[in-house]
């Protein structure tokens, strides 16, 4: 199987697994990119391949994820939202990397969170990076996109 | 018998989820302590009696593996069973954690039953609360 296709499939499997098991959010694959009016959480990784994984989620999906994870009703505070989304990208990245190659050790960096205003342009690869996989989903309340950026060798 | 549990994770949400799972599992928990990294965990251990530690690996300041190393150096802390709950699931990383003294290894995302099973196993109890399990043999749980 083509390496890119395989990587995309493994990333999709990790996203479904994490979102369903820990956040009780059931995604449907979508075409194109979601609207960039939500939040993003990003994590870098180092190992046999290096890069970053970034998740862009609309406010409705972000809030649903955190509410479901913590089993709470009502408003989700800013700190809770940040913490929940950072944990989500951490889990997706770790899960994906062990699906990619369980025999190799990858060092995960500490995830970070970005507000909507910081997002425009973040979807483009930085110098020295390329997009290895880009996946778009919809769920109740909005969209969720995940982009895998890899450092060029 | 009830146990004092220390949850070490830099995510408040994950600590809350783990605490809720332990509480709802019926596991005999007396007090639950929390720490945001290994360094904070060592400070808690200096002040409170802890029976079981549930810890992440990837944390700022002092990660879970460094914390395991620090526990090993301390006569009072080296026997405390540690269950690692982490996203880092490579075979080498798991072996490293177990060699450093971890008694259980759970990969995120996990199901509540997985954590419950690991806790009962590290204290050598069956899930009905009776003794007779395989103490210290929680091993890895792969999903």
Interface residues (C-beta under 8 A of the other chain):
Chain A: X17 X18 X21 X22 X66 X69 X70 X71 X79 X80 X83 X84 X86 X87 X90 X91 X93 X94 X95 X97 X98 X101 X102 X103 X104 X105 X106 X108 X110
Chain B: X10 X11 X12 X13 X14 X16 X17 X20 X58 X59 X60 X86 X87 X88 X89 X90 X91 X92 X93 X107 X108 X109 X110 X111 X143
